[in-house]
Amino acid sequence: MTQTLAAITDVKRRKMYDEAEKYYREALDIRLQLVGEEHPDVAYSLVHLGNLLRAKGEYEEAEKLLLEALEMRKKTHMRRDNHIIGLEIFIEANRS
């Protein structure tokens, strides 16, 4: 019985992640259309989507999006701010 409940919970979680991914991708597309590729808001969308993909176990795509967000943040900020430092730490911690 416990295994069945755990399996049902896992299926529900996957469905919620899939639905959330759809909305995160839509939000990213909208932001790209509104503000273009080199904007901090796009970087935030990439981080949110990357974190979700990491939670789903899609580590390679998650890392790609997080690295893209990191590079975008570096380009759009003159100084190395807390967001950049936090992204660098997060990406490095998740490589292991």
JONORPE-V877685 format. One record per pair of residues at least 12 apart in sequence whose C-alpha atoms are under 10 Angstrom apart, sorted by the first residue. I is the first residue (numbers start at 1). J is the second residue. D is the distance in whole Angstrom. If there is no record, write none. Layout:
i=I j=J d=D
i=I j=J d=D
This chain:
i=13 j=56 d=9
i=14 j=55 d=10
i=14 j=56 d=7
i=17 j=52 d=7
i=17 j=53 d=8
i=17 j=55 d=8
i=17 j=56 d=7
i=18 j=52 d=9
i=18 j=53 d=9
i=18 j=56 d=9
i=20 j=49 d=9
i=20 j=52 d=8
i=20 j=53 d=10
i=21 j=48 d=9
i=21 j=49 d=7
i=21 j=50 d=10
i=21 j=52 d=7
i=21 j=53 d=8
i=21 j=56 d=10
i=22 j=49 d=10
i=23 j=49 d=9
i=24 j=45 d=7
i=24 j=46 d=9
i=24 j=48 d=7
i=24 j=49 d=6
i=24 j=50 d=10
i=24 j=52 d=9
i=25 j=45 d=8
i=25 j=46 d=9
i=25 j=48 d=10
i=25 j=49 d=7
i=26 j=45 d=10
i=27 j=42 d=9
i=27 j=45 d=7
i=27 j=46 d=10
i=27 j=49 d=10
i=28 j=41 d=9
i=28 j=42 d=6
i=28 j=43 d=9
i=28 j=44 d=9
i=28 j=45 d=6
i=28 j=46 d=7
i=28 j=48 d=9
i=28 j=49 d=8
i=29 j=42 d=9
i=29 j=45 d=9
i=30 j=42 d=9
i=31 j=43 d=10
i=31 j=44 d=10
i=31 j=45 d=8
i=32 j=45 d=10
i=37 j=72 d=8
i=38 j=69 d=10
i=38 j=71 d=10
i=38 j=72 d=6
i=38 j=73 d=9
i=38 j=75 d=8
i=38 j=76 d=7
i=39 j=69 d=10
i=39 j=72 d=7
i=39 j=73 d=8
i=39 j=75 d=9
i=39 j=76 d=7
i=39 j=77 d=10
i=40 j=69 d=8
i=40 j=70 d=10
i=40 j=72 d=7
i=40 j=73 d=6
i=40 j=74 d=10
i=40 j=75 d=9
i=40 j=76 d=7
i=40 j=77 d=9
i=41 j=69 d=10
i=41 j=72 d=10
i=41 j=73 d=10
i=42 j=69 d=8
i=42 j=72 d=8
i=42 j=73 d=9
i=43 j=65 d=9
i=43 j=66 d=8
i=43 j=67 d=10
i=43 j=68 d=8
i=43 j=69 d=4
i=43 j=70 d=7
i=43 j=71 d=9
i=43 j=72 d=6
i=43 j=73 d=7
i=43 j=76 d=10
i=44 j=66 d=10
i=44 j=69 d=7
i=44 j=70 d=10
i=44 j=72 d=10
i=44 j=73 d=9
i=44 j=83 d=10
i=45 j=65 d=9
i=45 j=66 d=10
i=45 j=69 d=8
i=46 j=62 d=9
i=46 j=64 d=9
i=46 j=65 d=6
i=46 j=66 d=6
i=46 j=67 d=9
i=46 j=68 d=8
i=46 j=69 d=6
i=46 j=70 d=9
i=46 j=72 d=10
i=47 j=62 d=9
i=47 j=63 d=10
i=47 j=65 d=7
i=47 j=66 d=6
i=47 j=67 d=9
i=47 j=68 d=9
i=47 j=69 d=6
i=47 j=70 d=9
i=47 j=87 d=9
i=48 j=62 d=10
i=48 j=65 d=9
i=48 j=66 d=9
i=48 j=69 d=10
i=49 j=61 d=10
i=49 j=62 d=7
i=49 j=65 d=8
i=49 j=66 d=9
i=50 j=62 d=4
i=50 j=63 d=7
i=50 j=64 d=8
i=50 j=65 d=5
i=50 j=66 d=6
i=50 j=67 d=9
i=50 j=68 d=10
i=50 j=69 d=9
i=51 j=63 d=9
i=51 j=65 d=9
i=51 j=66 d=8
i=51 j=90 d=10
i=53 j=65 d=9
i=54 j=66 d=10
i=54 j=94 d=9
i=59 j=94 d=9
i=59 j=95 d=9
i=60 j=95 d=10
i=62 j=91 d=9
i=62 j=94 d=10
i=63 j=90 d=10
i=63 j=91 d=7
i=63 j=92 d=10
i=63 j=94 d=8
i=63 j=95 d=8
i=64 j=91 d=10
i=66 j=87 d=7
i=66 j=88 d=9
i=66 j=90 d=9
i=66 j=91 d=7
i=67 j=87 d=8
i=67 j=88 d=8
i=67 j=91 d=7
i=69 j=84 d=9
i=69 j=87 d=8
i=70 j=83 d=9
i=70 j=84 d=6
i=70 j=85 d=9
i=70 j=86 d=9
i=70 j=87 d=6
i=70 j=88 d=7
i=70 j=91 d=9
i=71 j=84 d=9
i=71 j=87 d=10
i=72 j=84 d=10
i=73 j=87 d=9
